[in-house]
Amino acid sequence: QGSNVTALPSLRLWCPQGVPHSQDTVKEEQEVAEMGPPEGSAPMTSTVITIPRETPHRDHVLWSLFSTLFLNWCCLGFVAFAYSVRARDRKMVGDIIGAQSYASTAKCLNIWALVLGLLLTITLIAVFATVSAVNFRLYFRI
């Protein structure tokens, strides 16, 4: 019961092993295909098994941990970490909607922690550089 491949341009059919079919074999296969399955056989049924695909929902735990350790201005990183842990808990329970909600909040808090942390860090560096320059001028009376 192998699949036959037609060779072009001639109309000869070939078996998978490369042995050509005779014209009688081709006619018999066509007749069997037209007649259908034998009468005593059970009807063919198909079973469809639906396996739910696990969609990876990000809970942003690593990003929140980084924000907590390095960019924790106004405790936004810690709050983001708490929401990330809640999102992971909801995901483990199977509450996808709740997990997405907590993960979205954690992502928003992480973005704010990152932006605020970068702005405050740049501001502190600028202030420190300005104060150092002023003190340098005053010390050396330039």
NUROGU-171247 format. One record per atom (N, C-alpha, C, O): residue in three letters; atom name; x, y, z. Coordinates in pm, whole numbers, always signed. Atoms other than C-alpha are relative to their C-alpha. Example, Ala and Ser with C-alpha at 12.3 -4.5 7.8 and 13.67 -1.06 7.14 Angstrom:
REM NUROGU-171247
<"ala","N",<+89,-119,+0>>
<"ala","CA",<+1230,-450,+780>>
<"ala","C",<+90,+120,+0>>
<"ala","O",<+194,+118,+66>>
<"ser","N",<-82,-119,-6>>
<"ser","CA",<+1367,-106,+714>>
<"ser","C",<-77,+109,+73>>
<"ser","O",<-26,+220,+90>>
REM end
This chain:
REM NUROGU-171247
<"gln","N",<+82,-118,+0>>
<"gln","CA",<+0,+0,+0>>
<"gln","C",<+86,+125,+0>>
<"gln","O",<+64,+215,+80>>
<"gly","N",<-85,-117,+12>>
<"gly","CA",<+267,+248,-98>>
<"gly","C",<-61,+100,-94>>
<"gly","O",<-150,+67,-173>>
<"ser","N",<+51,-103,+89>>
<"ser","CA",<+203,+569,-274>>
<"ser","C",<+74,-10,-133>>
<"ser","O",<+196,-30,-136>>
<"asn","N",<-57,+9,+133>>
<"asn","CA",<+260,+563,-647>>
<"asn","C",<+35,+138,-51>>
<"asn","O",<-37,+235,-25>>
<"val","N",<-44,-127,+55>>
<"val","CA",<+447,+837,-824>>
<"val","C",<-3,-12,-152>>
<"val","O",<+48,-109,-208>>
<"thr","N",<+5,+6,+146>>
<"thr","CA",<+378,+917,-1188>>
<"thr","C",<+127,+60,-55>>
<"thr","O",<+178,+160,-5>>
<"ala","N",<-120,-50,+66>>
<"ala","CA",<+676,+964,-1412>>
<"ala","C",<-42,+81,-121>>
<"ala","O",<-125,+36,-200>>
<"leu","N",<+33,-85,+111>>
<"leu","CA",<+654,+1247,-1661>>
<"leu","C",<+106,-14,-107>>
<"leu","O",<+221,-35,-68>>
<"pro","N",<+126,-29,+67>>
<"pro","CA",<+610,+1271,-1965>>
<"pro","C",<-82,-124,-27>>
<"pro","O",<-198,-112,-67>>
<"ser","N",<+82,+119,+25>>
<"ser","CA",<+500,+908,-1998>>
<"ser","C",<-96,-19,+116>>
<"ser","O",<-79,+42,+222>>
<"leu","N",<+101,+22,-101>>
<"leu","CA",<+203,+782,-1800>>
<"leu","C",<+22,-131,+76>>
<"leu","O",<-73,-192,+124>>
<"arg","N",<-28,+123,-72>>
<"arg","CA",<+377,+485,-1642>>
<"arg","C",<+8,+31,+149>>
<"arg","O",<+63,+134,+189>>
<"leu","N",<-3,-16,-145>>
<"leu","CA",<+333,+443,-1265>>
<"leu","C",<+112,-85,+57>>
<"leu","O",<+142,-193,+7>>
<"trp","N",<-114,+69,-61>>
<"trp","CA",<+620,+341,-1042>>
<"trp","C",<-28,-30,+145>>
<"trp","O",<-89,+51,+215>>
<"cys","N",<+7,+36,-141>>
<"cys","CA",<+628,+160,-710>>
<"cys","C",<+113,+71,+74>>
<"cys","O",<+207,+119,+12>>
<"pro","N",<-110,-59,-75>>
<"pro","CA",<+841,+296,-427>>
<"pro","C",<+133,-72,-23>>
<"pro","O",<+239,-10,-14>>
<"gln","N",<-122,+75,+22>>
<"gln","CA",<+1092,+18,-500>>
<"gln","C",<+55,+24,-141>>
<"gln","O",<+168,-18,-169>>
<"gly","N",<-45,-27,+135>>
<"gly","CA",<+1120,+133,-862>>
<"gly","C",<-47,-104,-100>>
<"gly","O",<-7,-97,-216>>
<"val","N",<+51,+103,+91>>
<"val","CA",<+938,-170,-1014>>
<"val","C",<-124,+56,-67>>
<"val","O",<-217,+96,+3>>
<"pro","N",<+117,-58,+66>>
<"pro","CA",<+692,-51,-1280>>
<"pro","C",<-122,-89,+16>>
<"pro","O",<-112,-212,+15>>
<"his","N",<+128,+71,-6>>
<"his","CA",<+325,-147,-1245>>
<"his","C",<-41,-38,-142>>
<"his","O",<-7,+31,-238>>
<"ser","N",<+60,+32,+129>>
<"ser","CA",<+153,-324,-1526>>
<"ser","C",<-132,+75,-11>>
<"ser","O",<-184,+123,+90>>
<"gln","N",<+125,-71,+19>>
<"gln","CA",<-159,-168,-1675>>
<"gln","C",<-115,-71,+71>>
<"gln","O",<-209,-5,+116>>
<"asp","N",<+106,+74,-71>>
<"asp","CA",<-374,-448,-1522>>
<"asp","C",<-1,+35,+148>>
<"asp","O",<-109,+49,+206>>
<"thr","N",<-8,-35,-143>>
<"thr","CA",<-251,-364,-1170>>
<"thr","C",<-59,+138,+23>>
<"thr","O",<-128,+160,+123>>
<"val","N",<+54,-135,-13>>
<"val","CA",<-339,+1,-1224>>
<"val","C",<-151,-3,-10>>
<"val","O",<-220,+66,+66>>
<"lys","N",<+146,+10,+15>>
<"lys","CA",<-691,-92,-1343>>
<"lys","C",<-63,-61,+124>>
<"lys","O",<-169,-17,+167>>
<"glu","N",<+54,+63,-122>>
<"glu","CA",<-743,-318,-1038>>
<"glu","C",<-1,+99,+114>>
<"glu","O",<-98,+104,+190>>
<"glu","N",<-4,-99,-107>>
<"glu","CA",<-635,-40,-802>>
<"glu","C",<-110,+103,-18>>
<"glu","O",<-169,+148,+80>>
<"gln","N",<+106,-96,+24>>
<"gln","CA",<-879,+198,-969>>
<"gln","C",<-136,-59,+32>>
<"gln","O",<-222,+10,+88>>
<"glu","N",<+129,+65,-30>>
<"glu","CA",<-1165,-54,-941>>
<"glu","C",<-20,-12,+150>>
<"glu","O",<-131,+12,+199>>
<"val","N",<+12,+12,-146>>
<"val","CA",<-1094,-114,-570>>
<"val","C",<-30,+136,+60>>
<"val","O",<-110,+147,+153>>
<"ala","N",<+25,-134,-52>>
<"ala","CA",<-1087,+261,-511>>
<"ala","C",<-143,+43,-27>>
<"ala","O",<-202,+112,+56>>
<"glu","N",<+136,-38,+33>>
<"glu","CA",<-1424,+302,-686>>
<"glu","C",<-101,-79,+81>>
<"glu","O",<-205,-26,+118>>
<"met","N",<+96,+84,-74>>
<"met","CA",<-1591,+12,-502>>
<"met","C",<-6,+38,+147>>
<"met","O",<-111,+21,+209>>
<"gly","N",<-1,-36,-140>>
<"gly","CA",<-1490,+136,-157>>
<"gly","C",<+41,-117,+86>>
<"gly","O",<+87,-219,+34>>
<"pro","N",<-41,+107,-90>>
<"pro","CA",<-1424,-76,+150>>
<"pro","C",<-95,-118,-8>>
<"pro","O",<-209,-102,-53>>
<"pro","N",<+90,+117,+0>>
<"pro","CA",<-1565,-429,+183>>
<"pro","C",<-120,+23,+90>>
<"pro","O",<-115,+102,+185>>
<"glu","N",<+125,-22,-73>>
<"glu","CA",<-1922,-455,+314>>
<"glu","C",<+7,-45,+145>>
<"glu","O",<-59,+14,+230>>
<"gly","N",<-5,+51,-137>>
<"gly","CA",<-1834,-652,+625>>
<"gly","C",<+90,+78,+93>>
<"gly","O",<+93,+50,+212>>
<"ser","N",<-94,-73,-85>>
<"ser","CA",<-1577,-405,+752>>
<"ser","C",<-71,+112,+74>>
<"ser","O",<-173,+165,+29>>
<"ala","N",<+56,-107,-82>>
<"ala","CA",<-1649,-151,+1022>>
<"ala","C",<+27,+134,-68>>
<"ala","O",<+127,+150,-137>>
<"pro","N",<-23,-131,+61>>
<"pro","CA",<-1689,+210,+914>>
<"pro","C",<+124,+66,+61>>
<"pro","O",<+152,+52,+180>>
<"met","N",<-120,-66,-47>>
<"met","CA",<-1373,+413,+937>>
<"met","C",<-39,+125,+78>>
<"met","O",<-117,+208,+31>>
<"thr","N",<+24,-119,-82>>
<"thr","CA",<-1382,+668,+1214>>
<"thr","C",<+134,+65,+31>>
<"thr","O",<+238,-1,+31>>
<"ser","N",<-122,-71,-37>>
<"ser","CA",<-1130,+930,+1309>>
<"ser","C",<-20,+61,+138>>
<"ser","O",<-129,+108,+172>>
<"thr","N",<+3,-58,-133>>
<"thr","CA",<-1049,+1048,+1656>>
<"thr","C",<+93,+119,+1>>
<"thr","O",<+209,+110,-39>>
<"val","N",<-79,-121,-8>>
<"val","CA",<-929,+1401,+1712>>
<"val","C",<+32,+25,+146>>
<"val","O",<-58,+39,+229>>
<"ile","N",<-43,-30,-137>>
<"ile","CA",<-728,+1462,+2026>>
<"ile","C",<+56,+141,+0>>
<"ile","O",<+153,+171,-70>>
<"thr","N",<-44,-138,-8>>
<"thr","CA",<-690,+1826,+2112>>
<"thr","C",<+90,+14,+122>>
<"thr","O",<+46,-1,+235>>
<"ile","N",<-95,-22,-108>>
<"ile","CA",<-380,+1891,+2317>>
<"ile","C",<+20,+149,+13>>
<"ile","O",<+69,+213,-79>>
<"pro","N",<-15,-145,-14>>
<"pro","CA",<-384,+2242,+2458>>
<"pro","C",<+147,+37,-1>>
<"pro","O",<+229,-20,+71>>
<"arg","N",<-136,-48,+9>>
<"arg","CA",<-70,+2423,+2365>>
<"arg","C",<+27,+92,+117>>
<"arg","O",<-50,+185,+142>>
<"glu","N",<-33,-85,-113>>
<"glu","CA",<+97,+2575,+2667>>
<"glu","C",<+64,+128,-53>>
<"glu","O",<+176,+127,-104>>
<"thr","N",<-53,-127,+46>>
<"thr","CA",<+140,+2939,+2582>>
<"thr","C",<+83,+60,+112>>
<"thr","O",<+37,+71,+226>>
<"pro","N",<-85,-55,-105>>
<"pro","CA",<+428,+3093,+2768>>
<"pro","C",<-45,+142,+35>>
<"pro","O",<-31,+234,-46>>
<"his","N",<+38,-131,-49>>
<"his","CA",<+293,+3382,+2971>>
<"his","C",<+114,+50,+87>>
<"his","O",<+151,-15,+185>>
<"arg","N",<-113,-53,-74>>
<"arg","CA",<+573,+3598,+3099>>
<"arg","C",<-50,+58,+133>>
<"arg","O",<-150,+129,+138>>
<"asp","N",<+36,-56,-130>>
<"asp","CA",<+560,+3681,+3467>>
<"asp","C",<+102,+104,+46>>
<"asp","O",<+82,+167,+150>>
<"his","N",<-98,-106,-21>>
<"his","CA",<+868,+3911,+3460>>
<"his","C",<+69,-9,+136>>
<"his","O",<+103,+94,+194>>
<"val","N",<-62,+16,-132>>
<"val","CA",<+1020,+3765,+3780>>
<"val","C",<+145,+44,-3>>
<"val","O",<+190,+114,+88>>
<"leu","N",<-142,-38,+5>>
<"leu","CA",<+1382,+3808,+3669>>
<"leu","C",<+18,+151,-14>>
<"leu","O",<+104,+211,+50>>
<"trp","N",<-7,-145,+18>>
<"trp","CA",<+1325,+4164,+3553>>
<"trp","C",<-34,+70,+132>>
<"trp","O",<+30,+168,+169>>
<"ser","N",<+40,-58,-128>>
<"ser","CA",<+1149,+4241,+3883>>
<"ser","C",<+110,-18,+104>>
<"ser","O",<+134,+72,+185>>
<"leu","N",<-110,+23,-94>>
<"leu","CA",<+1434,+4086,+4080>>
<"leu","C",<+114,+98,-28>>
<"leu","O",<+172,+154,+64>>
<"phe","N",<-102,-97,+37>>
<"phe","CA",<+1683,+4300,+3888>>
<"phe","C",<-40,+140,+45>>
<"phe","O",<+42,+214,+99>>
<"ser","N",<+48,-133,-42>>
<"ser","CA",<+1468,+4609,+3952>>
<"ser","C",<+6,+14,+151>>
<"ser","O",<+37,+122,+202>>
<"thr","N",<-4,-4,-146>>
<"thr","CA",<+1449,+4520,+4321>>
<"thr","C",<+143,+20,+50>>
<"thr","O",<+166,+98,+143>>
<"leu","N",<-138,-6,-49>>
<"leu","CA",<+1824,+4476,+4359>>
<"leu","C",<+75,+125,-44>>
<"leu","O",<+156,+178,+32>>
<"phe","N",<-81,-108,+53>>
<"phe","CA",<+1955,+4759,+4141>>
<"phe","C",<-73,+132,-22>>
<"phe","O",<-12,+237,-7>>
<"leu","N",<+73,-123,+32>>
<"leu","CA",<+1683,+5012,+4054>>
<"leu","C",<-121,+16,+91>>
<"leu","O",<-232,+39,+43>>
<"asn","N",<+113,+4,-92>>
<"asn","CA",<+1469,+5012,+4365>>
<"asn","C",<-34,+140,+53>>
<"asn","O",<-51,+157,+173>>
<"trp","N",<+41,-134,-41>>
<"trp","CA",<+1385,+5384,+4370>>
<"trp","C",<-148,-5,+35>>
<"trp","O",<-228,-60,-41>>
<"cys","N",<+139,-8,-47>>
<"cys","CA",<+1061,+5444,+4562>>
<"cys","C",<-62,-140,+16>>
<"cys","O",<-184,-153,+13>>
<"cys","N",<+44,+139,-21>>
<"cys","CA",<+1034,+5063,+4617>>
<"cys","C",<-84,-55,-115>>
<"cys","O",<-158,-152,-95>>
<"leu","N",<+76,+51,+115>>
<"leu","CA",<+884,+5015,+4268>>
<"leu","C",<+48,-140,-40>>
<"leu","O",<-33,-223,-81>>
<"gly","N",<-53,+132,+34>>
<"gly","CA",<+1113,+4717,+4206>>
<"gly","C",<-55,-108,+91>>
<"gly","O",<-88,-217,+46>>
<"phe","N",<+54,+98,-95>>
<"phe","CA",<+995,+4542,+4522>>
<"phe","C",<-147,-27,-26>>
<"phe","O",<-191,-142,-20>>
<"val","N",<+143,+18,+28>>
<"val","CA",<+628,+4601,+4439>>
<"val","C",<-17,-80,-130>>
<"val","O",<-105,-165,-140>>
<"ala","N",<+5,+75,+126>>
<"ala","CA",<+690,+4476,+4085>>
<"ala","C",<+34,-147,+25>>
<"ala","O",<-27,-236,-35>>
<"phe","N",<-36,+139,-32>>
<"phe","CA",<+856,+4164,+4229>>
<"phe","C",<-118,-71,+66>>
<"phe","O",<-143,-188,+38>>
<"ala","N",<+117,+60,-66>>
<"ala","CA",<+550,+4102,+4450>>
<"ala","C",<-108,-35,-104>>
<"ala","O",<-167,-143,-97>>
<"tyr","N",<+98,+29,+105>>
<"tyr","CA",<+319,+4127,+4147>>
<"tyr","C",<+46,-113,-91>>
<"tyr","O",<-36,-193,-137>>
<"ser","N",<-52,+109,+83>>
<"ser","CA",<+547,+3897,+3948>>
<"ser","C",<-19,-135,+67>>
<"ser","O",<-54,-233,+2>>
<"val","N",<+20,+126,-74>>
<"val","CA",<+532,+3632,+4218>>
<"val","C",<-147,-38,+0>>
<"val","O",<-181,-155,-13>>
<"arg","N",<+144,+28,+7>>
<"arg","CA",<+154,+3664,+4227>>
<"arg","C",<-40,-52,-138>>
<"arg","O",<-123,-142,-150>>
<"ala","N",<+30,+46,+136>>
<"ala","CA",<+143,+3624,+3848>>
<"ala","C",<+46,-144,-18>>
<"ala","O",<-25,-224,-80>>
<"arg","N",<-49,+138,+11>>
<"arg","CA",<+355,+3308,+3872>>
<"arg","C",<-91,-95,+79>>
<"arg","O",<-118,-206,+33>>
<"asp","N",<+92,+84,-78>>
<"asp","CA",<+125,+3171,+4146>>
<"asp","C",<-131,-22,-75>>
<"asp","O",<-182,-134,-78>>
<"arg","N",<+125,+12,+76>>
<"arg","CA",<-185,+3241,+3936>>
<"arg","C",<+19,-92,-120>>
<"arg","O",<-70,-170,-153>>
<"lys","N",<-28,+86,+116>>
<"lys","CA",<-22,+3071,+3636>>
<"lys","C",<+8,-146,+44>>
<"lys","O",<-40,-234,-28>>
<"met","N",<-11,+137,-48>>
<"met","CA",<+56,+2761,+3843>>
<"met","C",<-137,-58,+37>>
<"met","O",<-160,-178,+22>>
<"val","N",<+135,+45,-37>>
<"val","CA",<-305,+2743,+3964>>
<"val","C",<-83,-25,-125>>
<"val","O",<-176,-106,-124>>
<"gly","N",<+76,+16,+124>>
<"gly","CA",<-432,+2773,+3606>>
<"gly","C",<-86,+120,-34>>
<"gly","O",<-159,+117,-133>>
<"asp","N",<+78,-122,+25>>
<"asp","CA",<-588,+3119,+3629>>
<"asp","C",<+79,+89,-96>>
<"asp","O",<+157,+174,-53>>
<"ile","N",<-77,-70,+101>>
<"ile","CA",<-452,+3258,+3303>>
<"ile","C",<-34,+149,-2>>
<"ile","O",<+55,+233,-17>>
<"ile","N",<+42,-140,+1>>
<"ile","CA",<-654,+3581,+3316>>
<"ile","C",<+61,+76,+116>>
<"ile","O",<+113,+186,+99>>
<"gly","N",<-61,-63,-117>>
<"gly","CA",<-537,+3661,+3668>>
<"gly","C",<+150,+13,-15>>
<"gly","O",<+209,+114,+25>>
<"ala","N",<-145,-4,+21>>
<"ala","CA",<-179,+3575,+3575>>
<"ala","C",<+37,+111,-97>>
<"ala","O",<+136,+182,-76>>
<"gln","N",<-28,-107,+96>>
<"gln","CA",<-191,+3808,+3276>>
<"gln","C",<-18,+137,+62>>
<"gln","O",<+58,+230,+32>>
<"ser","N",<+24,-128,-66>>
<"ser","CA",<-334,+4087,+3490>>
<"ser","C",<+115,+37,+91>>
<"ser","O",<+165,+149,+86>>
<"tyr","N",<-112,-27,-90>>
<"tyr","CA",<-65,+4057,+3757>>
<"tyr","C",<+129,+24,-78>>
<"tyr","O",<+208,+111,-42>>
<"ala","N",<-121,-16,+81>>
<"ala","CA",<+207,+4019,+3491>>
<"ala","C",<+2,+136,-69>>
<"ala","O",<+107,+198,-81>>
<"ser","N",<+8,-131,+65>>
<"ser","CA",<+85,+4331,+3311>>
<"ser","C",<+33,+111,+100>>
<"ser","O",<+105,+206,+66>>
<"thr","N",<-31,-99,-104>>
<"thr","CA",<+97,+4529,+3636>>
<"thr","C",<+148,-3,+34>>
<"thr","O",<+211,+102,+51>>
<"ala","N",<-143,+12,-31>>
<"ala","CA",<+445,+4394,+3713>>
<"ala","C",<+84,+62,-112>>
<"ala","O",<+184,+127,-84>>
<"lys","N",<-74,-57,+112>>
<"lys","CA",<+564,+4491,+3364>>
<"lys","C",<-4,+153,+5>>
<"lys","O",<+97,+219,-15>>
<"cys","N",<+15,-145,-8>>
<"cys","CA",<+427,+4844,+3403>>
<"cys","C",<+87,+57,+113>>
<"cys","O",<+154,+158,+95>>
<"leu","N",<-81,-47,-112>>
<"leu","CA",<+592,+4882,+3744>>
<"leu","C",<+149,-13,-31>>
<"leu","O",<+228,+73,+9>>
<"asn","N",<-140,+16,+38>>
<"asn","CA",<+920,+4748,+3606>>
<"asn","C",<+45,+110,-95>>
<"asn","O",<+156,+161,-85>>
<"ile","N",<-33,-108,+94>>
<"ile","CA",<+911,+5001,+3323>>
<"ile","C",<+17,+132,+76>>
<"ile","O",<+112,+206,+51>>
<"trp","N",<-12,-122,-79>>
<"trp","CA",<+847,+5283,+3569>>
<"trp","C",<+123,+0,+88>>
<"trp","O",<+190,+102,+103>>
<"ala","N",<-120,+10,-84>>
<"ala","CA",<+1121,+5158,+3800>>
<"ala","C",<+125,+24,-84>>
<"ala","O",<+218,+91,-40>>
<"leu","N",<-115,-18,+87>>
<"leu","CA",<+1364,+5144,+3508>>
<"leu","C",<+15,+146,-43>>
<"leu","O",<+125,+202,-36>>
<"val","N",<-6,-139,+46>>
<"val","CA",<+1276,+5491,+3375>>
<"val","C",<+37,+92,+116>>
<"val","O",<+126,+176,+103>>
<"leu","N",<-27,-85,-116>>
<"leu","CA",<+1272,+5652,+3719>>
<"leu","C",<+142,-24,+51>>
<"leu","O",<+211,+72,+88>>
<"gly","N",<-136,+31,-46>>
<"gly","CA",<+1593,+5473,+3819>>
<"gly","C",<+106,+61,-90>>
<"gly","O",<+204,+117,-42>>
<"leu","N",<-97,-60,+92>>
<"leu","CA",<+1775,+5585,+3505>>
<"leu","C",<+1,+152,+11>>
<"leu","O",<+108,+214,+12>>
<"leu","N",<+6,-146,-12>>
<"leu","CA",<+1652,+5945,+3536>>
<"leu","C",<+64,+48,+129>>
<"leu","O",<+141,+145,+127>>
<"leu","N",<-58,-42,-127>>
<"leu","CA",<+1745,+5970,+3903>>
<"leu","C",<+150,-26,+4>>
<"leu","O",<+226,+53,+61>>
<"thr","N",<-143,+28,+3>>
<"thr","CA",<+2082,+5806,+3845>>
<"thr","C",<+74,+103,-85>>
<"thr","O",<+179,+153,-44>>
<"ile","N",<-62,-101,+85>>
<"ile","CA",<+2164,+6043,+3558>>
<"ile","C",<-1,+136,+68>>
<"ile","O",<+96,+211,+59>>
<"thr","N",<+8,-126,-73>>
<"thr","CA",<+2046,+6338,+3768>>
<"thr","C",<+103,+6,+112>>
<"thr","O",<+168,+109,+130>>
<"leu","N",<-99,+2,-107>>
<"leu","CA",<+2264,+6234,+4061>>
<"leu","C",<+142,+13,-54>>
<"leu","O",<+225,+82,+5>>
<"ile","N",<-133,-12,+61>>
<"ile","CA",<+2567,+6195,+3834>>
<"ile","C",<+24,+144,-45>>
<"ile","O",<+133,+197,-27>>
<"ala","N",<-14,-138,+46>>
<"ala","CA",<+2504,+6540,+3683>>
<"ala","C",<+21,+95,+118>>
<"ala","O",<+106,+184,+112>>
<"val","N",<-15,-86,-118>>
<"val","CA",<+2464,+6702,+4026>>
<"val","C",<+138,-21,+62>>
<"val","O",<+205,+75,+99>>
<"phe","N",<-131,+30,-58>>
<"phe","CA",<+2775,+6526,+4157>>
<"phe","C",<+111,+62,-84>>
<"phe","O",<+207,+116,-30>>
<"ala","N",<-102,-57,+88>>
<"ala","CA",<+2977,+6637,+3852>>
<"ala","C",<+2,+152,+12>>
<"ala","O",<+109,+212,+13>>
<"thr","N",<+8,-146,-12>>
<"thr","CA",<+2854,+6997,+3885>>
<"thr","C",<+59,+46,+132>>
<"thr","O",<+137,+141,+135>>
<"val","N",<-52,-37,-132>>
<"val","CA",<+2930,+7014,+4258>>
<"val","C",<+151,-22,+4>>
<"val","O",<+224,+59,+62>>
<"ser","N",<-143,+26,+2>>
<"ser","CA",<+3271,+6859,+4201>>
<"ser","C",<+74,+106,-80>>
<"ser","O",<+182,+149,-41>>
<"ala","N",<-63,-104,+82>>
<"ala","CA",<+3351,+7111,+3928>>
<"ala","C",<+5,+132,+75>>
<"ala","O",<+106,+203,+69>>
<"val","N",<+3,-125,-77>>
<"val","CA",<+3246,+7402,+4148>>
<"val","C",<+101,-7,+113>>
<"val","O",<+175,+90,+135>>
<"asn","N",<-97,+14,-109>>
<"asn","CA",<+3450,+7270,+4442>>
<"asn","C",<+143,+3,-53>>
<"asn","O",<+232,+58,+13>>
<"phe","N",<-132,-1,+60>>
<"phe","CA",<+3749,+7216,+4212>>
<"phe","C",<+43,+143,-30>>
<"phe","O",<+157,+182,-4>>
<"arg","N",<-31,-140,+32>>
<"arg","CA",<+3731,+7577,+4094>>
<"arg","C",<+26,+81,+127>>
<"arg","O",<+117,+163,+133>>
<"leu","N",<-19,-74,-125>>
<"leu","CA",<+3693,+7707,+4448>>
<"leu","C",<+131,-39,+68>>
<"leu","O",<+198,+47,+125>>
<"tyr","N",<-121,+47,-68>>
<"tyr","CA",<+3981,+7496,+4579>>
<"tyr","C",<+125,+53,-68>>
<"tyr","O",<+219,+96,-1>>
<"phe","N",<-116,-43,+72>>
<"phe","CA",<+4225,+7588,+4306>>
<"phe","C",<-10,+148,-46>>
<"phe","O",<+84,+200,-107>>
<"arg","N",<+26,-139,+33>>
<"arg","CA",<+4080,+7941,+4255>>
<"arg","C",<+31,+31,-148>>
<"arg","O",<+109,+119,-183>>
<"ile","N",<-19,-17,+146>>
<"ile","CA",<+4060,+7910,+3878>>
<"ile","C",<-96,+104,-51>>
<"ile","O",<-97,+134,-170>>
REM end
